[in-house]
Amino acid sequence: MGTAQQHDRRAAGRRLLSLFSAAAVTFAAGLTFVTGAAPAAADPIEQCTPTHGAVVAVDFGPFGGGVVRGCDTTPTTGYELLRDGGFTTEGTQHDGEGFLCRIGTASFNSGTRYPTPATEDCVLTPQATAYWSYWIASPGQSSWSYSPLGAMDRKPEAGDVDAWVFGGTDVGGSTGRPTFTPDDVRAGGGATPSPTPTDGPSVPVGKIDVPAAARWVSEQLHEGSHVVDEGSETPNYFLTTEAAYALAAAGGKSPALDKVVAALDSGATEYAYPAGPEEAPDAPAAARLALVAAVTEGDPRAFGGHDLLGDLEKNVCASGPAPGCTAKGDFRGAAYGDGQALAVLALLRGGVVPPADAVTRLTQLVCEDGSVTSILIGPGEHCDGDPMTTGLVAQVLDEAGGQDAAVAKTVAYLKKAQLRSGAFPPYNGATTGSVAATAYAAQALRALGEARAADAAVWWLSREQLADGGFAFDEGAESGALYATAPAVLAGTGTSLVTLTTKAPEPTDPPTTPPTTPPTTAPPTTPPPAGDGPDLKKAVAYLTSPANLRQGRYYAAGGSTTRADFGLTIDGAFALAATGHDNDALRTVVDFLDKGGKDGEARTVHDWTNVGSAHAMGGSMGKAAVLAQVVERDPRDFGGKDLIAGLADAVCTAKSPQPDRSCAGEGAYAYAMSVFGQSLGVIAQIRAGETKAAEAPIGYLAGLQHTATGAWPSLVPPTGDADVDSTAMAAMALDLVPGDTHAGAVDRALAWVAAQQLPDGGFPGAAGNSVNSAALAVQGLSLDAGKYGAQIAKARKFLASQQNADGGFNVAKEGQRGSDLRASTQAVGGSTGISFGVLTRSLEGTTPNPVPSPSASAPVIVTPGDNAGSAGGPGIVDTDGPGGGGGLAATGGQALGLAAAAAVLVLAGWGAVVAARNRRSAVGGGL
């Protein structure tokens, strides 16, 4: 095995793997693009350019047509882009135009809108297996992203491209992506679609065969302990460290790994101190050995008889250029950027603060385009970086802290450098993938919150794994190399040299022997400081501003002043109740809902729940019932309807036969299309003292949990995905069930949620690094705040970072900026951390805000009332229909999964946050 493996990063690959199944390729090749007749409002396609206007494409392939394009030179929303681009639409009876149920164009079949009434009645939200999904691409983006916003909320920018595809996908867009690329439909796009790209949020997550790779690594070891140079008995300690990293990532502690570490220990002087044990070490070699010690729980200050960390500290250049020093801050003799980075990382992992000059040197290697050069150049020298070095240095700078600008620059470069295949090239300008470069880039992207780009890279790596388990250097090569295989194993296991360890994780399963006495709940010793989270008073002022809360309700997306969004209105009530900062506004909302308030279309809240009708919606009824319970009103007579009886009637006794999609299975609530809807119904029944009646729904909900991970999917029937929002919500529901039957399921769910936290404190959701998901995670993890206090505090800081000057919140860290009403209701409630299963707030003594007299511009409302009860719980976006937020991107509301909110930590007292956990035995009646 030649040592040339260490630096040969530029060999060209020989093949590009297709990312399509044969059927998908065949279908794509048969597509035709049509720019046909459109309504007068449509602009000629030629007028939309990369700097002016936006293009929309609709795929009528499932109905026998082609892909039809349209242009709008002045788009305001995705919905208007579709309409002004020449398409007609039809919403659902339940949600109006808030959910695009049918789309048509004059260019196909005389304008017939699809799907036709023969296959979809468009009364309620279509099922997730057959609906119009919404995809977006920014200028220069070569792949589609599943839109985190509904078409009425998304604001296209100049050069954007939208696509609508009929079929099935979940709230994360993991399937059903377009079979054509954004370039195919941009102005001037060709008529031959190319294969579906793998980068972007819709890419399937590949699986590297880690055990096979570990076996291959073991086979490269001479006498099971070390790697030797090809054709000799000379130890290659460099590659032996790579083998150690791979074995640690693949299997943790093991006799095989112990043997390798022992060989490195015995050869430490030969490898790291070539000039003698009293001389300065070879910095990269010393760093590699120190990392082996850190990874395997050894002592880098006594490895092979050397204090590796101390010797690294003592040999940082005080100036340069000089012998062994290019510039001030270099580790003497490092020569390459990866050696400098590994030395900094070794100190960090050993608990040593690296010299500031050494970290600064890494920032000096960041080129103008964000790439990092592999050569340890001097300041001001020509800079040309590569993805592999960039991936490593980005992680080290992030771990060092205080280098946010440099890290952000490297991430932007990596995202731009990623090839359509998901791979990364060995150097700038290359068109084929490098395994090592892709592996290091994937590690960095995952660590820095770009999970979807990382998934695309790992997917490509999985296709490059050789039959014997190893990996070659470059795309299509057929000879395995340790220098490629080791980082691929780390990428495949979701770790990196920054986090790799053989230390066993803390157990998350409940003890096999139950305690003899019920556990007691105690608040954490150090509650999170109030200043670390969002400014909730400012947030509530945003939620209650006249521009947002109008006469006791919120309106649907798209600027409507006639059709109230009842799901969002309840979310707002939960958020207000959670904080207690404006109880009069909360009273106004509750009175509007409870006293028969009508919107401009004469609809009440029960035109949204459908209670008492053939289309009664379990999730919507549950959500309204929980609000009634939270504010101490009677859910058996809320808005004049018995919601608890409605829930009991909505419990399915069996799965409904197709095409009837009302019941997903025995114990599911009718038309509860998500885990959120099912959870809301369960909580409402338990809070009403109907635990016996809720047994079947509880069983159905518990049965949706993934056995292997403890997570829950987003949709019902399940699609196989795993979702932070839904997992937190289901945990809150099961935590409310009396007794400890579901305690283990809750524990595993919380452990899974905690493991999804991103380095900046956020959590992944359909929108990316999502405000909604972070808020739900806080609320769920607060069920066991004593254990997850650090994660909760970090998530609250993330939420604070997403709050804008007006008090509202962004939808996500990336993407469209600006305060979003729905995201803000979710952030306000969720950041406070109390499960809405036990939240209560009295409205005693409150007074509803004055309601203006009806006028042509102000919809009529029926308000009144007497005094009310108490208040709120977390904001949950309705899962049963887009009028309440919806779970699918085609909705007018945001497709963020569903949301939650809770009561304020500082006002209610941190001890209350954990009070839900052991109240199971106390939940005999209503709370």
ZAMARGU-4260 file (C-alpha; in steps of 0.2 Angstrom, whole numbers, plus 5000, padded with zeros to 4 digits):
<rodrens>
0) 5000/5000/5000 | 5009/5015/4994 | 5011/5031/5004 | 5006/5041/4988 | 4989/5038/4995
5) 4991/5051/5007 | 4992/5066/4995 | 4985/5060/4978 | 4969/5070/4978 | 4967/5074/4959
10) 4965/5058/4950 | 4950/5059/4938 | 4935/5047/4941 | 4928/5036/4927 | 4909/5035/4930
15) 4895/5045/4936 | 4881/5035/4945 | 4863/5038/4941 | 4853/5043/4955 | 4837/5037/4947
20) 4828/5020/4946 | 4826/5014/4928 | 4808/5018/4929 | 4811/5036/4934 | 4824/5039/4921
25) 4812/5032/4908 | 4798/5043/4914 | 4809/5058/4914 | 4815/5055/4897 | 4798/5055/4891
30) 4793/5072/4898 | 4790/5087/4886 | 4790/5105/4891 | 4776/5116/4886 | 4775/5135/4886
35) 4758/5137/4879 | 4743/5149/4879 | 4740/5157/4896 | 4728/5170/4903 | 4731/5188/4898
40) 4740/5191/4915 | 4754/5179/4911 | 4770/5186/4905 | 4780/5178/4890 | 4793/5166/4897
45) 4807/5176/4888 | 4804/5191/4900 | 4809/5180/4915 | 4828/5181/4917 | 4840/5176/4931
50) 4838/5194/4937 | 4820/5198/4933 | 4804/5189/4937 | 4802/5171/4942 | 4797/5155/4932
55) 4784/5141/4938 | 4783/5124/4931 | 4768/5112/4933 | 4770/5093/4929 | 4754/5086/4922
60) 4763/5070/4918 | 4753/5059/4930 | 4737/5065/4920 | 4745/5062/4902 | 4752/5079/4899
65) 4769/5087/4900 | 4778/5100/4910 | 4770/5117/4907 | 4780/5133/4911 | 4774/5150/4916
70) 4782/5167/4919 | 4778/5181/4931 | 4789/5197/4930 | 4782/5204/4946 | 4778/5189/4958
75) 4772/5193/4975 | 4769/5176/4982 | 4771/5158/4975 | 4752/5158/4974 | 4752/5173/4963
80) 4766/5167/4953 | 4756/5151/4949 | 4741/5161/4945 | 4749/5175/4935 | 4760/5162/4926
85) 4745/5155/4917 | 4737/5142/4928 | 4720/5140/4937 | 4718/5133/4954 | 4705/5126/4966
90) 4706/5124/4984 | 4697/5113/4996 | 4679/5116/5003 | 4686/5116/5021 | 4701/5127/5018
95) 4697/5138/5003 | 4711/5142/4992 | 4723/5140/5007 | 4726/5122/5000 | 4729/5120/4981
100) 4719/5104/4978 | 4718/5106/4959 | 4728/5114/4945 | 4724/5117/4927 | 4731/5126/4912
105) 4724/5131/4895 | 4739/5122/4887 | 4733/5105/4892 | 4716/5097/4889 | 4706/5113/4887
110) 4710/5119/4905 | 4704/5104/4915 | 4709/5105/4933 | 4718/5090/4940 | 4715/5079/4949
115) 4697/5078/4943 | 4682/5076/4955 | 4681/5057/4950 | 4697/5054/4960 | 4698/5068/4973
120) 4682/5077/4980 | 4693/5092/4987 | 4682/5093/5002 | 4696/5091/5015 | 4715/5091/5013
125) 4721/5077/5001 | 4730/5063/5007 | 4749/5064/5007 | 4751/5050/4994 | 4742/5060/4981
130) 4743/5079/4981 | 4752/5094/4973 | 4768/5096/4982 | 4778/5112/4980 | 4796/5114/4976
135) 4808/5129/4974 | 4825/5133/4968 | 4835/5149/4970 | 4846/5157/4956 | 4861/5146/4953
140) 4853/5131/4963 | 4854/5115/4953 | 4842/5105/4963 | 4825/5107/4970 | 4821/5110/4988
145) 4804/5105/4996 | 4796/5122/5000 | 4795/5125/5019 | 4782/5138/5016 | 4765/5137/5008
150) 4763/5146/4991 | 4753/5160/5000 | 4767/5163/5012 | 4782/5161/5000 | 4789/5177/4992
155) 4799/5173/4976 | 4814/5183/4972 | 4821/5187/4955 | 4827/5172/4946 | 4818/5159/4957
160) 4810/5144/4950 | 4795/5135/4957 | 4788/5118/4953 | 4772/5109/4957 | 4772/5090/4956
165) 4757/5078/4959 | 4760/5063/4969 | 4766/5058/4987 | 4778/5065/4999 | 4779/5069/5018
170) 4781/5085/5027 | 4800/5084/5024 | 4799/5081/5005 | 4809/5065/5006 | 4800/5058/4991
175) 4791/5063/4976 | 4803/5076/4970 | 4802/5083/4952 | 4810/5072/4938 | 4817/5087/4930
180) 4830/5100/4936 | 4828/5119/4939 | 4839/5122/4924 | 4827/5112/4913 | 4813/5124/4916
185) 4822/5141/4918 | 4820/5153/4904 | 4828/5146/4889 | 4829/5128/4897 | 4831/5113/4886
190) 4818/5100/4883 | 4828/5085/4889 | 4827/5083/4907 | 4842/5077/4916 | 4842/5064/4931
195) 4836/5070/4947 | 4851/5078/4957 | 4855/5072/4974 | 4859/5088/4983 | 4846/5097/4992
200) 4833/5092/5005 | 4824/5079/4995 | 4839/5067/4993 | 4837/5050/5000 | 4849/5046/5014
205) 4862/5033/5009 | 4868/5020/5020 | 4886/5016/5020 | 4890/4998/5025 | 4900/5002/5040
210) 4903/4984/5046 | 4910/4979/5029 | 4921/4995/5029 | 4928/4990/5046 | 4932/4972/5040
215) 4941/4980/5025 | 4951/4991/5037 | 4955/4976/5048 | 4962/4967/5033 | 4974/4980/5029
220) 4983/4978/5046 | 4999/4969/5047 | 4998/4956/5061 | 4982/4965/5066 | 4991/4980/5073
225) 4998/4992/5060 | 4999/4996/5042 | 5015/4994/5032 | 5021/5002/5016 | 5018/4992/5001
230) 5031/4979/4998 | 5040/4981/5014 | 5039/4978/5033 | 5041/4997/5037 | 5026/5003/5048
235) 5015/5017/5040 | 5010/5026/5056 | 5000/5039/5046 | 4989/5026/5039 | 4988/5016/5055
240) 4981/5032/5064 | 4968/5032/5050 | 4964/5014/5054 | 4962/5018/5072 | 4949/5032/5068
245) 4939/5020/5057 | 4939/5006/5069 | 4934/5018/5083 | 4919/5025/5073 | 4914/5008/5067
250) 4914/4998/5083 | 4919/5008/5098 | 4930/4999/5110 | 4936/4983/5104 | 4952/4971/5106
255) 4956/4975/5088 | 4956/4993/5091 | 4966/4991/5107 | 4980/4982/5097 | 4981/4996/5085
260) 4982/5009/5098 | 4996/4999/5107 | 5006/4998/5091 | 5005/5017/5089 | 5010/5020/5107
265) 5025/5009/5105 | 5030/5018/5089 | 5026/5036/5095 | 5044/5041/5096 | 5048/5034/5079
270) 5033/5042/5071 | 5031/5059/5080 | 5049/5063/5085 | 5060/5059/5070 | 5073/5071/5075
275) 5074/5063/5093 | 5064/5063/5108 | 5071/5079/5115 | 5068/5089/5099 | 5052/5097/5093
280) 5039/5084/5086 | 5032/5083/5069 | 5017/5093/5073 | 5004/5083/5062 | 5011/5067/5068
285) 5010/5072/5086 | 4992/5079/5083 | 4986/5063/5075 | 4993/5052/5090 | 4985/5064/5103
290) 4968/5063/5094 | 4970/5044/5094 | 4972/5045/5113 | 4958/5057/5115 | 4946/5046/5104
295) 4950/5030/5114 | 4950/5038/5131 | 4968/5038/5133 | 4980/5051/5140 | 4988/5062/5126
300) 5000/5069/5140 | 5007/5051/5142 | 5006/5043/5125 | 5021/5033/5120 | 5031/5041/5134
305) 5027/5059/5128 | 5017/5074/5133 | 5010/5077/5115 | 5000/5092/5120 | 5014/5100/5130
310) 5026/5098/5115 | 5013/5105/5103 | 5010/5120/5114 | 5029/5123/5116 | 5032/5123/5097
315) 5021/5137/5090 | 5030/5149/5079 | 5032/5166/5087 | 5036/5174/5070 | 5039/5170/5052
320) 5045/5166/5039 | 5059/5156/5048 | 5065/5138/5047 | 5050/5127/5050 | 5039/5142/5051
325) 5029/5150/5037 | 5021/5163/5048 | 5017/5167/5066 | 5006/5155/5074 | 5011/5140/5064
330) 5015/5123/5073 | 5033/5121/5069 | 5035/5110/5053 | 5016/5109/5050 | 5018/5114/5031
335) 5000/5109/5027 | 4983/5116/5032 | 4977/5100/5038 | 4992/5097/5050 | 4989/5115/5057
340) 4970/5111/5059 | 4974/5094/5067 | 4986/5101/5080 | 4973/5114/5085 | 4960/5101/5087
345) 4971/5090/5097 | 4974/5104/5110 | 4955/5107/5110 | 4951/5089/5113 | 4964/5088/5126
350) 4956/5103/5136 | 4969/5115/5131 | 4965/5132/5124 | 4975/5133/5108 | 4986/5149/5106
355) 4976/5162/5098 | 4989/5164/5084 | 4987/5146/5079 | 4969/5148/5077 | 4971/5165/5067
360) 4983/5155/5055 | 4968/5144/5051 | 4958/5159/5047 | 4972/5166/5036 | 4970/5150/5025
365) 4952/5154/5020 | 4952/5160/5002 | 4941/5174/4996 | 4929/5161/4989 | 4927/5152/5006
370) 4938/5138/5002 | 4953/5133/5012 | 4970/5130/5005 | 4979/5114/5008 | 4996/5123/5009
375) 5001/5132/5024 | 5003/5148/5014 | 5009/5165/5021 | 4997/5179/5023 | 4994/5187/5006
380) 5000/5173/4995 | 4990/5166/4981 | 4975/5156/4989 | 4967/5141/4980 | 4957/5129/4992
385) 4949/5112/4990 | 4934/5104/4998 | 4943/5092/5009 | 4954/5104/5018 | 4939/5116/5019
390) 4929/5103/5028 | 4942/5099/5041 | 4947/5117/5044 | 4928/5122/5045 | 4925/5110/5059
395) 4940/5115/5069 | 4937/5133/5068 | 4919/5130/5074 | 4925/5120/5088 | 4938/5134/5093
400) 4924/5146/5094 | 4923/5165/5090 | 4926/5162/5071 | 4908/5163/5065 | 4912/5174/5050
405) 4925/5162/5043 | 4915/5147/5047 | 4900/5154/5038 | 4911/5158/5023 | 4917/5140/5022
410) 4900/5133/5023 | 4894/5144/5009 | 4909/5138/4998 | 4905/5119/5002 | 4887/5121/4997
415) 4892/5129/4981 | 4906/5117/4978 | 4895/5101/4979 | 4892/5093/4963 | 4874/5088/4957
420) 4878/5070/4961 | 4881/5075/4979 | 4899/5072/4978 | 4913/5085/4981 | 4928/5087/4969
425) 4946/5084/4974 | 4950/5102/4969 | 4941/5118/4962 | 4936/5115/4944 | 4936/5096/4944
430) 4919/5088/4938 | 4921/5071/4946 | 4920/5066/4964 | 4933/5062/4977 | 4929/5051/4991
435) 4940/5059/5004 | 4935/5076/4999 | 4916/5071/5000 | 4918/5062/5017 | 4927/5077/5025
440) 4914/5089/5017 | 4900/5078/5023 | 4907/5078/5041 | 4908/5097/5041 | 4891/5100/5034
445) 4882/5089/5046 | 4892/5097/5061 | 4887/5114/5055 | 4869/5111/5052 | 4868/5107/5034
450) 4860/5090/5036 | 4852/5089/5019 | 4868/5093/5010 | 4877/5080/5021 | 4864/5067/5017
455) 4867/5070/4998 | 4886/5068/5001 | 4884/5052/5011 | 4872/5045/4998 | 4885/5047/4985
460) 4898/5039/4996 | 4887/5024/4998 | 4886/5022/4980 | 4905/5022/4979 | 4908/5009/4992
465) 4917/4994/4984 | 4911/4976/4985 | 4925/4972/4998 | 4919/4986/5009 | 4933/4998/5006
470) 4933/5015/4996 | 4944/5021/4982 | 4951/5038/4981 | 4940/5044/4967 | 4924/5042/4958
475) 4923/5025/4949 | 4941/5019/4954 | 4942/5001/4960 | 4956/4999/4972 | 4953/5003/4990
480) 4963/5016/5000 | 4964/5018/5019 | 4965/5037/5017 | 4948/5037/5008 | 4940/5023/5018
485) 4943/5030/5035 | 4935/5047/5033 | 4920/5039/5024 | 4917/5028/5039 | 4917/5043/5050
490) 4904/5052/5038 | 4894/5036/5037 | 4892/5035/5056 | 4888/5054/5058 | 4904/5058/5067
495) 4920/5067/5064 | 4937/5069/5072 | 4930/5083/5082 | 4917/5072/5091 | 4923/5054/5088
500) 4925/5044/5105 | 4924/5026/5110 | 4916/5031/5127 | 4899/5023/5128 | 4884/5035/5128
505) 4874/5037/5144 | 4860/5024/5145 | 4843/5031/5139 | 4832/5015/5142 | 4822/5014/5159
510) 4829/5003/5172 | 4824/4985/5171 | 4818/4985/5189 | 4806/4998/5193 | 4810/5009/5209
515) 4801/5003/5224 | 4794/5021/5227 | 4788/5033/5214 | 4801/5045/5209 | 4800/5063/5214
520) 4802/5078/5202 | 4814/5091/5207 | 4818/5106/5197 | 4836/5108/5191 | 4848/5116/5202
525) 4852/5130/5190 | 4837/5137/5180 | 4841/5145/5163 | 4843/5164/5165 | 4828/5173/5158
530) 4840/5184/5147 | 4845/5168/5137 | 4829/5165/5129 | 4818/5176/5118 | 4810/5193/5123
535) 4792/5186/5126 | 4784/5203/5130 | 4791/5210/5114 | 4785/5194/5105 | 4767/5195/5113
540) 4766/5213/5107 | 4770/5207/5089 | 4756/5194/5091 | 4743/5206/5097 | 4747/5220/5086
545) 4732/5227/5076 | 4740/5222/5060 | 4740/5204/5066 | 4726/5200/5078 | 4710/5207/5071
550) 4695/5206/5082 | 4699/5191/5090 | 4706/5180/5076 | 4720/5179/5064 | 4717/5178/5045
555) 4723/5165/5032 | 4739/5168/5023 | 4739/5179/5007 | 4731/5195/5015 | 4713/5188/5016
560) 4702/5199/5027 | 4687/5188/5026 | 4692/5170/5029 | 4699/5167/5047 | 4713/5155/5050
565) 4705/5146/5065 | 4720/5134/5067 | 4732/5149/5068 | 4720/5158/5079 | 4720/5144/5092
570) 4739/5144/5090 | 4739/5162/5095 | 4728/5159/5110 | 4740/5145/5116 | 4755/5157/5114
575) 4746/5171/5124 | 4741/5159/5137 | 4758/5152/5139 | 4766/5169/5144 | 4751/5178/5153
580) 4757/5194/5146 | 4741/5200/5138 | 4726/5190/5146 | 4714/5203/5139 | 4719/5199/5121
585) 4718/5180/5126 | 4700/5183/5132 | 4695/5191/5116 | 4701/5176/5106 | 4693/5164/5117
590) 4677/5173/5117 | 4677/5174/5098 | 4679/5155/5097 | 4667/5150/5111 | 4653/5163/5108
595) 4650/5159/5090 | 4661/5172/5082 | 4660/5172/5063 | 4673/5178/5050 | 4669/5187/5035
600) 4662/5172/5026 | 4651/5168/5041 | 4661/5153/5047 | 4663/5148/5065 | 4677/5138/5073
605) 4666/5122/5070 | 4666/5125/5051 | 4684/5121/5054 | 4682/5106/5066 | 4667/5099/5056
610) 4661/5092/5073 | 4645/5083/5071 | 4647/5080/5052 | 4652/5066/5041 | 4669/5074/5040
615) 4672/5078/5058 | 4691/5080/5060 | 4699/5072/5075 | 4715/5083/5076 | 4705/5099/5074
620) 4692/5094/5087 | 4706/5089/5099 | 4715/5106/5097 | 4699/5116/5100 | 4695/5105/5115
625) 4712/5107/5123 | 4711/5126/5122 | 4694/5125/5131 | 4702/5115/5144 | 4717/5126/5146
630) 4706/5141/5149 | 4695/5131/5160 | 4680/5132/5149 | 4669/5117/5145 | 4675/5106/5130
635) 4658/5098/5131 | 4650/5114/5127 | 4663/5125/5117 | 4656/5135/5104 | 4640/5126/5107
640) 4647/5109/5103 | 4652/5094/5113 | 4670/5091/5107 | 4673/5077/5119 | 4658/5067/5112
645) 4664/5071/5095 | 4681/5064/5098 | 4674/5048/5105 | 4663/5046/5090 | 4678/5049/5079
650) 4688/5034/5086 | 4690/5022/5071 | 4686/5004/5074 | 4695/4998/5059 | 4705/5005/5044
655) 4693/5011/5031 | 4693/5003/5013 | 4700/5013/4999 | 4695/5026/4992 | 4688/5031/5009
660) 4703/5038/5018 | 4694/5043/5034 | 4702/5030/5045 | 4721/5026/5045 | 4718/5011/5057
665) 4710/5005/5072 | 4711/5018/5086 | 4716/5032/5074 | 4704/5047/5075 | 4695/5050/5059
670) 4703/5062/5047 | 4717/5065/5059 | 4731/5065/5046 | 4746/5067/5057 | 4754/5062/5073
675) 4750/5079/5079 | 4731/5077/5076 | 4732/5060/5085 | 4741/5067/5100 | 4729/5082/5102
680) 4714/5070/5102 | 4723/5059/5115 | 4727/5074/5126 | 4710/5081/5125 | 4702/5065/5130
685) 4713/5062/5145 | 4711/5080/5151 | 4693/5077/5151 | 4694/5062/5162 | 4691/5050/5147
690) 4706/5039/5149 | 4697/5023/5146 | 4688/5029/5131 | 4706/5035/5124 | 4714/5018/5126
695) 4712/5013/5108 | 4719/5031/5102 | 4733/5029/5114 | 4737/5012/5108 | 4737/5018/5090
700) 4748/5033/5094 | 4761/5022/5104 | 4761/5009/5090 | 4767/5023/5077 | 4784/5025/5087
705) 4799/5018/5078 | 4805/5004/5088 | 4824/5006/5083 | 4825/5025/5087 | 4811/5030/5098
710) 4806/5043/5085 | 4788/5046/5078 | 4784/5050/5059 | 4775/5065/5054 | 4760/5058/5045
715) 4746/5046/5047 | 4747/5033/5040 | 4765/5034/5043 | 4777/5037/5028 | 4793/5030/5037
720) 4801/5047/5041 | 4806/5053/5058 | 4801/5070/5064 | 4807/5081/5079 | 4790/5090/5080
725) 4779/5075/5080 | 4791/5065/5092 | 4790/5079/5105 | 4771/5080/5103 | 4768/5062/5105
730) 4780/5061/5120 | 4769/5075/5128 | 4753/5065/5125 | 4760/5048/5131 | 4768/5057/5146
735) 4750/5062/5151 | 4744/5044/5152 | 4741/5039/5170 | 4754/5026/5176 | 4771/5021/5169
740) 4766/5010/5154 | 4773/5022/5142 | 4787/5029/5152 | 4800/5020/5142 | 4793/5026/5126
745) 4794/5044/5132 | 4812/5042/5138 | 4817/5035/5121 | 4808/5049/5112 | 4816/5063/5122
750) 4834/5055/5120 | 4831/5054/5101 | 4825/5072/5100 | 4840/5078/5111 | 4852/5069/5098
755) 4845/5079/5084 | 4850/5096/5091 | 4862/5105/5079 | 4878/5114/5085 | 4869/5131/5086
760) 4855/5124/5097 | 4842/5123/5083 | 4834/5107/5077 | 4830/5101/5059 | 4813/5103/5052
765) 4804/5104/5036 | 4810/5122/5035 | 4828/5118/5038 | 4835/5124/5055 | 4818/5127/5061
770) 4811/5139/5074 | 4795/5128/5075 | 4806/5112/5078 | 4817/5121/5091 | 4801/5127/5100
775) 4793/5109/5100 | 4810/5102/5106 | 4811/5113/5121 | 4793/5109/5126 | 4796/5090/5124
780) 4813/5090/5132 | 4806/5100/5147 | 4797/5084/5152 | 4813/5079/5159 | 4822/5096/5161
785) 4833/5089/5175 | 4842/5078/5162 | 4841/5090/5147 | 4843/5107/5154 | 4859/5111/5144
790) 4850/5106/5128 | 4835/5117/5133 | 4845/5132/5137 | 4855/5130/5120 | 4838/5129/5110
795) 4831/5144/5119 | 4847/5154/5114 | 4844/5148/5096 | 4826/5154/5097 | 4832/5171/5104
800) 4844/5172/5089 | 4829/5171/5077 | 4819/5185/5085 | 4818/5200/5074 | 4817/5219/5079
805) 4798/5219/5078 | 4797/5204/5091 | 4792/5191/5078 | 4802/5176/5073 | 4809/5169/5057
810) 4803/5153/5050 | 4820/5146/5050 | 4839/5151/5051 | 4841/5149/5032 | 4829/5154/5018
815) 4816/5168/5018 | 4819/5181/5032 | 4807/5191/5041 | 4794/5189/5055 | 4781/5175/5052
820) 4765/5175/5062 | 4763/5156/5063 | 4782/5153/5067 | 4780/5167/5080 | 4765/5159/5089
825) 4775/5143/5090 | 4791/5151/5096 | 4783/5160/5110 | 4774/5146/5117 | 4787/5132/5114
830) 4801/5142/5122 | 4793/5142/5138 | 4794/5124/5140 | 4778/5117/5149 | 4768/5103/5141
835) 4752/5109/5135 | 4744/5094/5143 | 4745/5102/5160 | 4745/5120/5156 | 4732/5131/5164
840) 4729/5149/5166 | 4715/5158/5174 | 4706/5172/5165 | 4697/5177/5180 | 4695/5196/5180
845) 4700/5199/5162 | 4690/5209/5150 | 4689/5206/5131 | 4696/5220/5121 | 4683/5231/5112
850) 4677/5225/5096 | 4674/5238/5082 | 4657/5240/5074 | 4654/5230/5059 | 4658/5239/5042
855) 4662/5235/5024 | 4680/5233/5028 | 4678/5224/5045 | 4670/5207/5045 | 4655/5204/5056
860) 4659/5195/5072 | 4648/5188/5086 | 4658/5190/5102 | 4651/5192/5119 | 4651/5186/5134
865) 4653/5182/5151 | 4669/5180/5161 | 4680/5166/5156 | 4691/5153/5164 | 4710/5151/5161
870) 4723/5150/5148 | 4733/5142/5136 | 4744/5129/5130 | 4756/5128/5117 | 4752/5133/5099
875) 4749/5118/5088 | 4747/5120/5070 | 4732/5110/5064 | 4737/5094/5055 | 4720/5091/5048
880) 4720/5105/5036 | 4730/5120/5029 | 4717/5132/5037 | 4726/5128/5053 | 4743/5127/5045
885) 4743/5110/5037 | 4756/5097/5036 | 4760/5098/5017 | 4769/5111/5007 | 4755/5114/4995
890) 4745/5123/5009 | 4744/5141/5010 | 4750/5140/5028 | 4768/5135/5032 | 4772/5117/5030
895) 4782/5116/5046 | 4775/5101/5053 | 4764/5106/5068 | 4769/5117/5082 | 4767/5119/5101
900) 4769/5132/5115 | 4769/5132/5134 | 4770/5143/5149 | 4784/5155/5153 | 4799/5148/5162
905) 4802/5164/5172 | 4785/5168/5177 | 4778/5151/5181 | 4794/5145/5189 | 4806/5133/5182
910) 4800/5119/5194 | 4783/5119/5184 | 4792/5115/5168 | 4796/5097/5174 | 4780/5095/5184
915) 4771/5085/5170 | 4783/5070/5171 | 4777/5062/5186 | 4759/5068/5186 | 4753/5052/5178
920) 4744/5045/5193 | 4736/5061/5196 | 4727/5062/5180 | 4711/5053/5184 | 4700/5067/5180
925) 4701/5084/5170 | 4716/5094/5174
</rodrens>
